[in-house]
Amino acid sequence: MLRNLIYDFQTLITGVFALFAAWWTIAKMQESDRLQEERHWREMETLQRPHLLAAERLLSSVPGWLRSSAAHMKLLDVYIPDRDAEPEWTAKIHEVMGYAAMNFHWTIRVLSSNLIDDARPYFDAQLNERLWYVELLLHVFTSRLKVEDITVTGEDGVRPSWVDDGSWAVFADSAIPLEELADQIERWGKAFIERNS
């Protein structure tokens, strides 16, 4: 009986399945179109609000980079606890100094990148002042180093040729301003995005 029913109405049953498949396909296509249109309008809104895009890009990377640099520079306090005395140069201190110097130059590149330049017009006075101070600190110090000569390998008892007198203290002292700048960028960015969203 069932076999006869299927045989007699196979065209109708196939048609019903085809209609259901067509309806399901159309529904999925409409949902996909709707999601794509929403994504398009979100992107258009972001492009029309460059100040928010600049703040979000700045927040997503720069504070983390600054903290990473600060961490390398803080290591100097571990290996060179006495800031007023010429350290006993060891291979390990040479290595730590080398990484600190490289992070100094890397931080300068970050602070002069488009990430900062794009967001800078929207900074408040406090953040601009802090950024100016850190940039000055980094530029004054790195101008005393011969960048092309910086290495992270050295021998015990041999002072690195690229190190100026007292430079290890300046490296370590710059860690706190970098961390403070990272905190200030985060505070400004979150408040700025919240106000303008």
N, C-alpha and C positions, 0 to 999 in steps of 0.2 A: 504494500500500500504506500509506504513512505517513498519507496523507489519509484513508484508510478507518479507520485505527487511531484517529486523532484524532476522526473522526466518530463511531465506535462508542463511544469512551470519554470523550467531551467532558464529560459530567456528572461522571464520576469525577475527571478532571483538574481541572476547575473546583473540585470539592470539596476536593481536595488543596491547591490554591492558597489557597482560602478558609481552610482549617485553618492553613496556614502563616502567613497574614496575621493570623488571630486570635491565634495563639501569639506572634507578633512584637509585636502591639499590647499583649497582656497583659504580656509581659516588659518592654516599655518603660514601661508604667504602673506596674508594680511597682518598677522602678528609680527612677522619678520619686517615688513614694510614700516609698521608702526614703531618698532624698536629702532630701526635705522633712521627714521625721521626724528625721533627723540634725540638720538645720539648726534645727528647733524645739527639740531638746534642748540644742543648743549655746547658743541664745538664752536658754533657761530657766536653764541653768547660769550664764550671765553675769549674769542678773537676780538670781539667788540669791547671787551673789558681788559685791556692790556695790563692795567695796574694790578688786577687780581692774579693774572697769569704770572707776572713778574714776581709778586710776593710768594706765590706757591712754589715756583721754581727755586727761588732763593731759600725758602724754608726746607725744601726737600733735600738739599745737599750741603749748603755752606756751613751750617752749625756743626754738622758731623765732621766735616773736613777740618774745621778749626780745632775741634776737640782732639782729633787724631794728632794734629801737629803739636798741640799743647802737651799731650801725653809723651811724645818723643822728647820734648824739651825738659819735661819734669824729671826724666831719668838722670839728667845731669846732677840734680840735687842728691841723688843716691850715690853716684860715683865721684862727685866732687863736692863734698859737704862744706868745705871751707872756701867761701867765695873770695876771700881776701888774699889767699895764698896761691902761688903757682902750683898747679897740681903735679903730682908725680905721673908723668905720662906713661900710660900702659896701652897695650893694644885695644883693650876693652873701652877705655876712655876715648881713644881715638875713634873707635867705631861709633860710640854713642854720640860724640861730637859731630861726626860726619853725617849721621842720620838727622841730627838736630839741624845742621846747616842746610841739608837738602830740603827738610820740611819748611825751613824759613823761606827758601826761594819758591817752593811750591805754594806756600801760603800767599806770597806776594802775587803769584800768577792768579790764584783764586780770587783775591781781593781786587784785581784789576780786570777780571773777566766780565763778560756780558751779564752774568747772573747778578753781579753787584750793580753794574751800570744801568741795567734796565729797571731795577727797583729803587735806585738811589733818589730819583726825583720825589718819591713818596715817603722817604724817611722823615722821622721827626728830628728835632734839633739835637736831642740827646744821643740818638743813634748816629747821626752824622758826626757829632763831636767825638764819640767813641771810635768810630771808624777812622776818622782823620788821625787820632792819636795812635792807633795801632799801625796804620800805614806809615806814619812818620817814624815810629819805633823800628819797624821792619826795614824801611829804606835806609835810615841812618846806619843801622848795623850792617846790613848786607852790602852796603857800598864799601865796607872795609874788608870784605872777603873776596878772594880771587875764586870765583865760582868754578872756573874750569879746572882748578887744582884740587877741589874738594874730593877727598876719598874717605872710605869707611874702613880701610885697612891700614894698619900701622904696626910699629915694633915697640916693645917695651923700652922706655927711657928716651924715645925719640919724639920730640915735640912736632906736631903737624906743621908743615911749612905755611899753610894757609890760615893759621890761627893768629889773630891779633891778641896783644896782651889784654886780659880781662874779658875776652869775648865769651868764654864759657859762662860767666856770670850773667851777661846780657841775655844769652839764650834762655837760661833757666828763669830769669826775671820776666821774660816775655810770655811765659806759659799762662800766668794768671790773666793778663789783659786779653789774650786770645780766648780763654774760657768765658770771661766776662762779655766779650763781644758776641760770642756764640749765644749766650743766654739772652743778651739784649736783642739780637736779631730774632730769636724765637718769640720773645715777648711781643716785640713790635709786629712781627708777621701774623701771629695768631689774632691779635687785637685788630689789625688792619683788615684782615680777611673777614673777621666777624662783623666789623662796622660796614663793610662794603658789599657784603653778600646779599 
